[in-house]
Amino acid sequence: MTAAAFALLLSLTATDEPYHWPLDLPKQLTSSFAEYRPGRFHAGIDLRTGGIGIPVHAPADGYVSRVRCSPYGYGKAVYLTLDDGNTVVYGHLDDYADGLKAYVRARQHATESYTVDLYPDAGDFPVKRGELVAKSGQTGIGAPHLHYEIRDAAQRPINPRLLGIDWPDTRAPEIRKLAIVPLDLDSRVNGGLEPVVVEVTHLGNGRYQVAPVNATGRIALGLDVIDADGGYRLGVHELRLRVNDEDRFVMRHDRLSYDNHRNAAVSYHPFLAKQGRFLLLWRWPGNVCESYAASPDDGTIVVGEEPCEAEVAATDDMGNTAALRVPIRPGSDTNAAAALAPGKVDWTCYGLGADVSVALPDAAREAPAFALEGYGDILPIRAIQTAPNQYAARVAPEHSGAYTLHVTHPLLETQEFPLVAMRRGEPASNVRLGDVGLGLKPNSPYGVLVARAYALAEAPRAAIPRYGAAYRIWPDAMPIDETINISIPVPEGISDLAKADVFRSSGSSWSRQGAEIRGGRFHFETRSFGTFAVLEDTTAPTLDDVLPAQGYRAQTRRPLIQATIGDVGSGIDRIDVRCDGKWLLVAYDPERQHIAWERDEELTPGTHEIVFTITDNAGNTTTRTRTVTVPD
């Protein structure tokens, strides 16, 4: 075949495709539609670019309807409204096509802001199929790649496969682990109340199996599965559950909605993240995302007196399928709960209420008593024996409010635990657990929320001063839908309240929450529990590796102007770089802590003063001044 004939074949093939492929590169994904991202679904697919500056083309006729530029998220992004009514989003770009670039930069200079979010008129920037609209990059978050997202007329992200867009993939998904979850106090998996994670055996040809599982009562399954492709770990399109050859549940990633894309928090098991990323085969209460709307059943399996067999099929976007057999046998084995020290009370949570366990001395001849006090009553809670001299109860109150759990036994000191409970759909409420206030909204919980709050005896270390107690709001992994308002008292000793804020510990660092002070308390909204404390940031940002050097004689009218910046406290808020008082367009890469002038204009000949000013969220400022001489 001649070169001309081959080029013609490629042209015909591209024309037959519903949308022009964005890149002049082999089709390869680095992320797939609806993959898990912290607290949300991935709304598009990511394409491998292998570097920066790769031409990005329009998929079809339309116009530029929006253009954004930000250090965060999608970085530099272009939104194209197509003639068929869909919208395409390209993210993490290095730059825009020339006309669009001039439009964005004019607005940036007019507002003296790198960050802009613009909506040009439909006739301003029309595009044709295959036309250059941008260059690929790595702005925002992540290594170089192109985020490619398609939204319908209602701005809901669509799986590109629904539109006939495809890419090479003949490899079946890889099933790595299985989670089996007991759903109530009377359910057991391998003799215990807690979820059990088991390894799988690959039999070849996309077939997997696990050793028989012993269970009683209501259980459900979750699958740790990837679609490995070219070294990248992608997500799957569909999971399907059959029990005794009968279809029972299907999860399918066809379409998302920005109204509920945070339901990813309960589409993957939130409490098993350290053991794997388990995509659920049942509908968690409150999960209303479209991926979980296809099944009339909720996906739970009721284990009766007879053995049964479950089969889970995982299918990727190209239709390749892997299947796992799960033999389920009624009854329990000897895998009882882990032993506790006598008198110790242990709290665990897997999202279905809080489980409380207590161990008794060997001399104990009777079970402990669990009772829940609230609304003026003290009501007993049924306890079950989980090991010799060890008992457990599940706390899941029928009504929202503040409660106290009492654990008593003749051979133990009585222990009391304040807690708060809320069920989805109940009226908003404000409760206080010691110094911690929680403002709960009707849709804050997914199903039932049970939380505790208490001051820690020892707080994680911080790089800036901490004042007052550090408060633990448990459980850390609790999925939260509608934000919860949390308040803690303003502690004594702070030298400047304007520089103080509530921070959340991630173990190795603290992140600012953006709290407000009202009525002598810090108030902030959150979807994440954990450890919180008040920190005061009086430390100025760092500003190093500044170029140009002092007194530098440039060889060009567009010299390199850049620096490395950082902040150990509240984080970078504002970046301002000026030449003789004139604002310069400077890009900020927060992952690499780097700022650089875009060199989008020429400096006039002569000696100039370049002033770098970096301000953090507490108002602390660092300034550096350099002089540079620009040639004629």
N, C-alpha and C positions, 0 to 999 in steps of 0.2 A: 504494500500500500504506500503510495507517495505521501510526502509531507502535507501536500495540499488536500489530498483526500482525507487524511487523518484529522486535519484541522476542521474540515467540513463535517466529519462525523461528530467531533466534539461539539460543534456549533449546533447541529441538529439535536443531539442528546440534551444539551443545555436548554434548548428551546422547548423540548418536550416536558421538561420538569416544571412543576407548578410555580416554583420560585427559583430565581437564579441563585446559585450557591454564593455566599458572600465573599469567599476568598478564592484566589487563583492558586489553591493548594490542594493536595489530596484531602479528602473528607475524613477527618478524625476528630472525635469528641474527647474532651478532657473532663467534662461533667455532663450529666444527663438531666432531663426534665424531672422536677419534683424530688431530686436528691435532698437529703437532710442538710440544712444549714442551721447554726445555733438559733433555735427558737422559731424557725420558719422553713418553708420549702424553697428550693431553687426554682425560680420562675422561668428559666429558659434552658438552653444548652450552651455549653462552652466549647469553642472550637480551638484546636491547636494551631498556633501561629508560628512557633519556633523562634520568635523574636519580635522586634518592634518595627513599625513602618510598613507593614504589609497592606496593600490596597484593599479597601472594603467597599463592596459594590451594593447598589440597591437591588433588592430581590424582585421588584416589580415596579410598574409605574405608580407614581403617587407624589407626595410632597413632604417636606420637612415640617412637622407640626410642633416639635419641641426640641430644644437643645439645652443640655445641662453641662456645667463644668464644676467639679467639686473635688477636694482632696480625698473624699470618702466614697463609700458605696460603689457605684458604677463609674466613678471618676468623670472623664469626659464621655458624654453619651449623646447619641442622636436618635430621635424618634421619627419614624416615617409612617405617615398615614397612607395606606395603599388604596388604589381604586376599588379593590374588592371589599373595603371597609375595615380590614384588619390593620393593626399597628405593629410595626417592627421596631424593636429596641436594640441598638448596638451599644455595648458598654465597654469600658476600660480602654478607650481609644487614646492614641498618642496625639492625634490632631484631626481637624475637620478639613473637608475640601475647601479650596481657596475662598470662594464667595462666602461660605458659611463661617470660615475662620475669621474673615474681616468683620462680619456681623457680630460675632461673639466678642472679639477683642475690642470693638468699639464700645460695646456695652460694659465690658469689664473696666475700661478706662473711664467711662462716664460715671460709674458707680464706685470706682477705686476699690474693686472687689474681684478677687480671682473666682469666687463662687458666684455663679449666675444660673438662673433657671428661666429660660426664654421661650416664648410661644409666638413664632413668626406667623404671619397670615398665610393662608393656603397658596396664594399666588407668588409669594416671595421666593421660595426655593423649590420649584418643581423638580422631580427626578424621573428618569427613565430607567427601565429594567437594565441592569448591568452597569449603570453609571457610577463613577467613583463618588463616594460620599464622605469617606474618612480614611484614616490610616490606623491600623491596629496598634495597641500599646499595652501598658500595664498600669494605667492610672487607677486610682481607687484602691481596691484590695486585690492582692494576689500576684502571681507570676504572669508573664506575658501570655495573653489569650484574648479571644473575642467572645464576649457574652452576646448571644443571639437569642432574642426573645420575641415571640409572636403573641399578640393579644387580639381578642375578638372585638367587635364593635362596642361591647360593654366593658372593655379594658380588662378582661379576664385572660390570664396567660393560658395558651393552648399548647398541648404537646404537638410539636411539629409533625410527628408521624400521622396525625389526623388529617394533615393537609397534603399528604403524599411525599413529604420530604424524607429522604432516606440517606443512609451512609453504610459503608461496608461493615458487616458484623455477622459472622457465621458461628460464633462461639456461644455456647449456652451459659447462663448465669452460674455462678459458683456459690453453693450453699455452704456456709461455714459453721453455724451453730443453730441450735433450736432452744427456745425458751418455752417452758410449760408453766403456766401461771394458775394457781388456785384462786378462785374468785370470791370465796366467802369463808367464814370460820369453820364450816363443816366440810370444806374441801381439803384434800391432801394431794400432794405430788411427791411420790417416793417417801411418804411418811411424814412430810413436813408441811407447814403453812406457807413457806416462802417459795417464790418462783425457783425453778430448777433449770439451770442451763446445761445442756448436754452437747457433746461433740458429735459430729456426724461422720459416717463412713461413705466414701465415694466408691460406687460400684462400677463406674465407667458409663460412658454414653449419657451423661446428664442424669444418672440415677443415683440416689442417696438413700441411706437408711440409718436408723438409730436403734439402740437396744430397747427392748420393751420398757415402757413407762408404767409404773404403778400409780394409780390415781383413784380418787373417790370424789363424788360431788361435781360441782361446776368448775370447769377448767377452760383455759384458752391458750392459744399458741402465738408465738412471735418468731420471726425468722431473721437471722443475720445473714444477708445475702448480698452479693455484689455481681456486677456484670463486668468482668475484667476484659479490657480491650486495649492492646498496645501499651501495657504498663499502667493504664489508668483504671481506677476502681469506680465504675459507674453504678447508678441505681437501676432498678428494674421497673418495667411498665405495669406488670400485673402480678398479684398473688391470688391463687384460687385454692379454696379448702373444700375437700370432699371427705365425708365420714361414711364409712361402709358403702362406698361407691355412690353416695348421694351428694349433690352439690349443696354446700352449706354457706359459703361466704366468698365474696370476691372483693378485692381492693384493686382499683385501677386508676392510674395516673393519666387521665385524659385532659383535665382542665382544672385550673385553680382559680381562686378569687382572693384579691387583696383584702377583702373583708374578713377572711378567716384563714389566711395562709399560715398564721401562727398555730393552727391546729396540728402542725407538724410535731408540736410538743407532746401530743397524745396520740400521734400516729406511729411514733417510735417510742418504745417503753422508756419513760423518763428516769426510772429508778434502776435500770440495768445498764446504763451507758458505760460503766467501767468494765463490763463483761462483753459488750458487743453492741452493735447498733441494730436493735431488733424491730423490724417493721411488723406491726401488729396485724393479726388475722381476726380481730374482733373490734367492734366499735366501742371505744372508750366513751363513757357518758359525757355528753357535751360536745363530742367531735362531730361537727356539721360540715366538714370540708367535702367537696364533691367526690374525692377519691374514695370516700367511705359511704357514699350515698347509693351505691348500686345494689346493695343487698337488703332484702326485707328482713333477714335474720340478723342477729347481733354477733354471730360467730362463736358463741360459747358452745362448749361440748359438755353434755351431762353424762357422766360415767355411771352406768347402772350396774347390774349384776353380771352382765355378759361382757366379754372382751369386745373391743371394737378396733378399727384401724382407720387412722386419718392419713390423708395424702395431701401434701402441699405442693402445688406447681407454681414455679416462678418463671415468668416470661419477660424477655427484654423487648425493646422497641422494635426489633427486627423479627420478632416471632420465635426466637430460639428459647427453648424451655428446659428447665431442670425440675426434677420431681423428687420429693422426699417422702418415704414411708415411715409412719409413726405408729407402731403397735401399742395399744393402750390396754392394760390389764386392770381389772377392778381390785381394790385392796391396797394395803400399805406394806412397805417393807420396814427394815429396822433403821432407816436413815433418819433418826430423830433430831430434834433441835440441838444446836451447840450448847454445851454445858455452861451455866453461869455460876458465879460464886454465890454462896448462900446469902440471901438478903439483897442481892443486886437486882435492880429493876432495869430492864433493857427495853428501849423503844425502837421499833422499826416501822417503816412505812413503804408501801408499794403502790400508793395512790388509791387504795380502796378503804380508807380509814387508817387508824394507827393501831398497830399491834403492840401489846404490852406484855412482857414476860417477866416472871419473877421466880427465883430459885429459893427453896426452903432448906433448912438444916436437915441432916439425915434423920434426926429424931422426929421430924414432923409426921403426924398421922392424919392430918386433914388438909384440905385445899385452902389456899388463901382466898380472901374475899375481895372482889373488885366492885366498886360502887361509883356511880357518876352523880355528882351533885350539881344541880342547876334548876332554875325556875322554882326554887323553894323546895325541891324534892331531892332525896338521895335514893337512886334506883340501882339495884344490883345489876351487874353485867355477868353474863354466863362465862365461865372459864373452862378451859379444856386442858388436860394433861398432855404435855408434849415430850416429856422425858421423865425419868425417875426424879421425884420431888421438884419438878419444874412445871409451871402452868403458864398459860397465855390467855389473853382476852383481846377482843377487837373493839376499839372505841370508834363508833360511827353514829353519833347522836342523830335522832330523827329531825331535830330542829336546830336552827342556827342560834349561836349565842356563846356566852362564856360559861365554862364548866370547871369543876375540880374533880379529878380522879383520885379516889382513896383506895390504897392497897393495904390491907390489914391481915394480920395473922398473929396468933398468940405468941409465937416464938420470934416475931419480928417487930421492930418499931414501925408504927403506922407511917406511911409515906403519902404525901399529897402533891398533886401535880396540876397546877392551873393550865387550862388549855382553851382554845377557841375552836368552834366548829361552824361550818356553813355549808348548806346545800344549795346547788345551783337553782336559780329561779326564786329564792326566798328574798324578802325585802332587804334593802341595804341596812347595815348595822355598824355601829362603832363600839368596839370593846377595848378594854384595857387589861393587859397582862403585866402586872407590875408597872414598870416605867414605860413599857412599850404599848403604844396605841395602834390599833388596826382598824382602818375604815374599809369595810367589805361591801362590794357591790353585787347585785343579783347574779351577774354572769362572771364574777371573779373565779368561782371554782369550776373545775371540770368534774361534775358529779358531786362528791363530798370532799370538803377540805377540813383537815384536822391539823392544827398548828400549836406549837408551844413557843414561848419567848422567855428568855432569862439572861441575866448578866453572866458573862464568862469570868471565871477566876483568873484566867490568863489569856490575853488577847494576842493575835498574830502581830509580829513586829511591823512597824511602818517607817517609811523614810522621812516623814515629817511628824511633828508632835501630835500626840493623841490626848484628848481630854475626856474625863468621865469614863464610864464603863463601856465595854464593847458588848453588844447584845447579839445573841444567837437567836434567830427565828428559824425554827425547825418545822419541817424537813427542808433541807437546802434544795433538793431536786423537785419540790412540789410544782407541778405545772399550774400556771395561773393564766386565765383568759383575759378578763377585764382587769385593769390595773388595780392594785390595792394601795390605799394611802397608809403609810407608816409614819408614826411620830415618836420621837424620843426627846427627853428634856435637854435644854441647853445647859451644858455643864459649866461649872465655875472654872475660872483661871484663864479663859481665852483672852488674849491681849487685843485682838481685833476681830470682831464678829463678822466683818465683811470678808475676811479671809478664811473663815471657817465654813465647813460643809460636812455633810454626812458622806462617808465613804463605805463601800462594800469590799470585803476581803475576798480575793480569789485564791488565797494561799500564799502566792509569791508576790502579790502586789495589791494595791487598793485602787478602786475606781470611784470617781466622784459621782454622786447621785443627783446633784442640782437641787438641793433642798431649799425651802423657804422657812423663815422664822415667823411664827404666829403664836401669840399667847404664851411666850416663854418656851416654845417647843420647836424643834426642827420637823418639818413635814415634807415628805417626798412620795412620789408614785413609783411603784415597781411591779415587775412580773417575775422577780427572782427573790426568793428567800436566801438566807445565809447569815453572815456575821457583819454587823454594821457598827460603826463608831464615828465620833466627831473628831476630825483632824483639822489642824490649822496650818495653812500653807503660807509661810512667810519667805519661802525660798524662791529666788528669781530663776527664770529659765536659763538653761545653758545655751551659749552661742559660740561655737568653735569652728575651726577649719575655714575661717573667713577668707574669701577671695573677692576682689583682688587684694594683694598685700598692700600695706601702707606705702604710698608713693609710687605705685606701679605705673610704668609707662606702657600703655597698651599698643598693640600692633594693628588694631582694628577698632572701628567705631562701635562694635558690639562686643565688648570684652566679657569674659566669663565673670559673672557675679553670683556667688553661691555661698552656702554655709551649712554646717550641721547644727541642728537645734535639738533641745530636749527639755523635759520637765519631770521632776520626781514627785510632784504633788498633784495639783488639780488639772494639769494638762494644758496644752497650747490652745489659746483662744484667738489671738490676732497676730498676724505677721505683716509688717509694714517696712518696705524698703524704698528709699527715695534717693533721687539724684538731684542735688541742689534744690531740694524741696519738692521735686516733681515725682509723683507716684510711679513706681515701676511694677510691671506685671510679673509677679513671682509665683511660681508653682511650688506646692508643698507636697512632699511624699511622706506621709506619717509613718509608714512601715519602715522606711529607711532613714527617717528623721533628717530629711534633706530638703533644702529650699534652693531654687535656682531661678534666676531671671530668664524669662522666655525669649529675650533678645529679639523682640518683635519690632524694634525701632532702632534708629541710629542715635548715638549720643553726639552732640556737637563737639567740634574740635576744642581743645583747651583742657584745663584742670578742673575736675569736678569733685564734689564731696558726696560720698555714698554713705547713707545712714541706715543701719539695720536696727529695727526695734521689734522685739519679741515680747508678747504679753501673755501671761497665763490666765486661767479662769478665776484666779483669786486677785487679779490686778497687779501682780508683780511683773516688773518690766526689766529687760536687759537690752542695752544699746551698745552698738559698736559703730565706729566711724572710720572710713577709709578714704583716702584721696587717690584719684587715678587721673592720669593725663592721656587724653585721646588725641591721636594724630590728625593732621589736616587730610 
